[in-house]
Amino acid sequence: MHSLRARASNKTHIMSVVGIDLGNLNTVIAVARNRGIDVICNEVSNRSTPTMVAFGPKSRALGEAAKTQEISNLRNTVGNLKRLLGRKAGDAAFEAVDRQFMTCRMGATEAGDLAAIVGYLEEPERVFSGVELMGAFLGRVRETAQNELRVGVSDVVVSCPVHYTDAQRRALMDAAEVAGLRCIRVLNDTTAAALAYGMPKAGDLSDEQPRNVAFVDLGQSNLSVSIASFWKSRVEMR
């Protein structure tokens, strides 16, 4: 959010940097313009897009199109893409918690990365890594943003869970690269909320005594809490 606001200060330059709030169920795309943050609607005029990829005998479907065939094509529809990123096959945490949210078969790539096994283009078993799946979905996000802004989109800021490891963050950046995007920053969900809260309140803050605020991220299946300390000129995530 902070990066977006900074880029928006040049009024003579058309904005091409977008923010992506990447959720397990839905993803929201936003852009800084008109002295505020505008949420971009997708092809069916929804302000959020299902974070989902589906595969069929002739083609693949992304976002809204994948959601419409989820029930009839459940085994070949992959959701909860964030749970696959940066994980190795046999990951204990995935098997204990995240596996229950997946409807497709799970396997591994030749490199040992966790992967989804689906039927695609008349092949009964195609293996796709989390980076490939997320890259395909982010490609649709890019198209949605470009259709709205009527200008090429290359740079993005993407949110991620606070608990993401370095490997998961790198995998998210790799997925953006697959989609032809340059991820200029991966921002924790609660840090993004803290920045959105603090920037308009700079005039009410002091550089002597910080204001401590709790930010709660109530997600699909997890709840995260972060504490931020605000001064007039800076913010620190505790």
C-alpha positions as CSV (number, residue, x, y, z in Angstrom):
1,M,0.0,0.0,0.0
2,H,2.8,2.4,0.9
3,S,4.6,1.7,-2.4
4,L,1.4,2.3,-4.4
5,R,0.7,5.6,-2.7
6,A,4.2,6.8,-3.5
7,R,3.9,5.9,-7.2
8,A,0.6,7.8,-7.4
9,S,2.1,11.1,-6.4
10,N,3.2,11.7,-10.1
11,K,-0.1,12.8,-11.6
12,T,1.2,13.1,-15.1
13,H,2.2,9.4,-15.2
14,I,-0.3,6.7,-15.9
15,M,-0.3,4.2,-13.0
16,S,0.7,0.7,-14.0
17,V,1.5,-0.6,-10.4
18,V,-1.3,-2.6,-8.9
19,G,-1.8,-4.2,-5.5
20,I,-3.0,-7.8,-5.2
21,D,-4.6,-9.0,-2.0
22,L,-4.1,-12.7,-2.5
23,G,-6.6,-14.8,-0.5
24,N,-7.1,-18.6,-0.2
25,L,-10.7,-18.2,-1.5
26,N,-10.7,-14.9,-3.3
27,T,-8.3,-12.3,-4.6
28,V,-8.8,-8.6,-4.8
29,I,-7.0,-6.2,-7.2
30,A,-6.6,-2.5,-6.5
31,V,-4.9,0.5,-7.9
32,A,-4.0,3.9,-6.4
33,R,-5.7,6.6,-8.4
34,N,-8.0,9.7,-7.9
35,R,-6.2,10.3,-4.5
36,G,-7.4,7.0,-3.2
37,I,-7.5,3.2,-3.7
38,D,-9.9,1.8,-6.3
39,V,-10.8,-1.9,-6.3
40,I,-10.9,-3.3,-9.8
41,C,-13.8,-5.4,-10.9
42,N,-13.3,-8.6,-12.9
43,E,-15.0,-9.7,-16.2
44,V,-18.3,-10.4,-14.4
45,S,-18.2,-7.1,-12.4
46,N,-17.3,-8.8,-9.1
47,R,-14.9,-7.0,-6.8
48,S,-13.2,-10.2,-5.9
49,T,-12.0,-13.1,-8.1
50,P,-12.0,-16.8,-7.0
51,T,-8.4,-17.9,-6.4
52,M,-8.8,-21.0,-8.5
53,V,-7.6,-22.9,-11.5
54,A,-9.5,-25.7,-13.2
55,F,-8.4,-28.1,-16.0
56,G,-10.5,-29.9,-18.6
57,P,-10.1,-32.1,-21.7
58,K,-9.8,-29.1,-24.0
59,S,-8.7,-26.1,-22.0
60,R,-8.1,-24.7,-18.5
61,A,-10.2,-22.2,-16.7
62,L,-9.1,-19.4,-14.3
63,G,-10.9,-17.4,-11.6
64,E,-14.6,-17.0,-12.2
65,A,-14.6,-19.6,-15.0
66,A,-13.0,-22.1,-12.7
67,K,-15.5,-21.4,-10.0
68,T,-18.5,-22.1,-12.2
69,Q,-17.3,-25.6,-13.0
70,E,-16.0,-26.4,-9.5
71,I,-18.8,-28.8,-8.6
72,S,-18.9,-30.7,-11.9
73,N,-15.1,-30.9,-12.2
74,L,-14.1,-31.0,-8.5
75,R,-11.2,-33.4,-8.8
76,N,-9.5,-31.3,-11.5
77,T,-10.1,-27.9,-9.9
78,V,-7.4,-26.6,-7.7
79,G,-8.1,-23.9,-5.0
80,N,-6.2,-22.8,-1.9
81,L,-3.2,-22.1,-4.1
82,K,-1.4,-20.3,-1.4
83,R,-1.1,-23.5,0.6
84,L,1.0,-25.1,-2.2
85,L,3.6,-22.5,-2.7
86,G,7.1,-23.2,-1.5
87,R,6.2,-26.5,0.1
88,K,8.0,-29.9,-0.4
89,A,6.1,-33.1,-0.9
90,G,5.5,-34.8,2.4
91,D,5.6,-31.5,4.3
92,A,4.4,-32.4,7.8
93,A,2.5,-29.1,8.3
94,F,0.7,-29.5,5.0
95,E,-0.3,-33.0,5.7
96,A,-1.5,-32.2,9.2
97,V,-3.5,-29.0,8.4
98,D,-3.7,-27.9,4.7
99,R,-4.3,-31.2,3.0
100,Q,-8.0,-31.2,4.2
101,F,-8.7,-28.1,2.1
102,M,-7.5,-29.7,-1.2
103,T,-10.0,-31.5,-3.5
104,C,-7.5,-32.7,-6.1
105,R,-4.9,-35.4,-5.9
106,M,-1.6,-34.4,-4.5
107,G,1.9,-35.5,-5.7
108,A,5.3,-34.2,-6.3
109,T,7.4,-32.6,-9.1
110,E,10.7,-34.1,-10.2
111,A,12.3,-31.6,-8.0
112,G,10.3,-32.8,-5.0
113,D,8.0,-29.8,-4.7
114,L,4.4,-30.3,-3.7
115,A,2.2,-30.5,-6.7
116,A,-1.4,-31.1,-7.8
117,I,-2.3,-34.0,-10.1
118,V,-5.1,-33.3,-12.6
119,G,-6.5,-34.5,-15.8
120,Y,-5.8,-32.0,-18.6
121,L,-5.9,-32.1,-22.5
122,E,-6.9,-35.8,-22.6
123,E,-4.0,-36.7,-20.3
124,P,-5.3,-38.4,-17.0
125,E,-2.3,-37.3,-14.9
126,R,-0.6,-33.9,-15.3
127,V,1.5,-32.6,-12.5
128,F,1.5,-28.9,-11.8
129,S,3.6,-27.2,-9.1
130,G,2.3,-24.5,-6.8
131,V,4.4,-21.9,-8.7
132,E,2.9,-23.0,-12.1
133,L,-0.7,-22.9,-10.8
134,M,-0.3,-19.5,-9.1
135,G,1.5,-18.2,-12.1
136,A,-1.4,-19.1,-14.3
137,F,-3.9,-17.5,-11.9
138,L,-1.8,-14.3,-11.6
139,G,-1.8,-14.2,-15.4
140,R,-5.6,-13.8,-15.3
141,V,-5.2,-11.1,-12.6
142,R,-2.9,-9.2,-14.9
143,E,-5.4,-9.4,-17.7
144,T,-8.2,-8.1,-15.4
145,A,-6.0,-5.2,-14.3
146,Q,-5.0,-4.3,-17.9
147,N,-8.6,-4.4,-19.2
148,E,-9.6,-1.9,-16.5
149,L,-6.6,0.4,-16.7
150,R,-6.2,0.2,-20.5
151,V,-2.5,0.2,-20.0
152,G,0.2,-2.5,-19.6
153,V,0.7,-3.8,-16.1
154,S,4.1,-5.1,-15.1
155,D,4.8,-4.1,-11.5
156,V,2.8,-5.4,-8.6
157,V,2.7,-5.4,-4.8
158,V,1.4,-8.7,-3.4
159,S,0.2,-9.5,0.1
160,C,1.0,-12.8,1.9
161,P,0.3,-14.4,5.2
162,V,2.5,-13.3,8.2
163,H,3.6,-16.9,8.7
164,Y,5.0,-17.4,5.2
165,T,8.6,-18.7,5.1
166,D,11.3,-17.3,2.9
167,A,10.8,-20.2,0.5
168,Q,7.1,-19.4,0.2
169,R,7.8,-15.8,-0.4
170,R,10.3,-16.6,-3.1
171,A,7.9,-19.0,-4.7
172,L,5.2,-16.3,-4.8
173,M,7.7,-14.0,-6.6
174,D,8.5,-16.8,-9.0
175,A,4.8,-17.2,-9.7
176,A,4.5,-13.5,-10.5
177,E,7.4,-13.8,-12.9
178,V,5.7,-16.8,-14.6
179,A,2.7,-14.4,-15.2
180,G,5.0,-11.7,-16.7
181,L,4.8,-9.6,-13.6
182,R,7.6,-8.0,-11.5
183,C,6.8,-8.3,-7.8
184,I,8.4,-5.2,-6.4
185,R,7.3,-6.1,-2.8
186,V,5.7,-9.0,-0.9
187,L,3.9,-7.4,2.0
188,N,2.5,-9.2,5.0
189,D,-1.3,-8.9,5.2
190,T,-1.3,-7.2,8.6
191,T,1.5,-4.9,7.6
192,A,-0.6,-3.7,4.7
193,A,-3.5,-3.1,7.0
194,A,-1.3,-1.2,9.4
195,L,0.0,1.1,6.6
196,A,-3.5,1.8,5.4
197,Y,-4.5,2.7,9.0
198,G,-1.4,4.8,9.8
199,M,-0.9,7.0,6.8
200,P,-4.1,9.1,7.1
201,K,-3.4,9.5,10.8
202,A,0.1,10.9,10.6
203,G,-1.1,14.3,11.8
204,D,-2.6,12.9,15.0
205,L,0.5,10.9,16.0
206,S,3.6,11.9,18.1
207,D,7.3,11.2,17.7
208,E,7.6,10.9,21.5
209,Q,5.0,8.4,22.5
210,P,3.9,5.6,20.2
211,R,0.4,4.5,19.6
212,N,0.1,0.7,19.8
213,V,-2.6,-0.9,17.7
214,A,-3.6,-4.6,17.1
215,F,-4.4,-5.7,13.6
216,V,-6.5,-8.9,13.1
217,D,-6.5,-10.8,9.9
218,L,-9.6,-13.0,9.9
219,G,-9.0,-15.5,7.0
220,Q,-10.7,-18.5,5.6
221,S,-9.3,-20.9,8.1
222,N,-6.7,-19.0,10.1
223,L,-6.6,-15.9,12.3
224,S,-3.4,-13.8,12.6
225,V,-2.8,-10.9,14.9
226,S,0.0,-8.3,14.7
227,I,0.9,-5.4,16.9
228,A,2.1,-2.2,15.4
229,S,3.6,0.9,17.1
230,F,3.0,4.2,15.3
231,W,5.0,7.4,15.6
232,K,4.5,10.5,13.5
233,S,7.3,9.6,11.1
234,R,7.4,5.8,11.2
235,V,5.7,2.5,12.1
236,E,7.2,-0.6,13.6
237,M,5.6,-4.1,13.4
238,R,6.1,-5.8,16.8
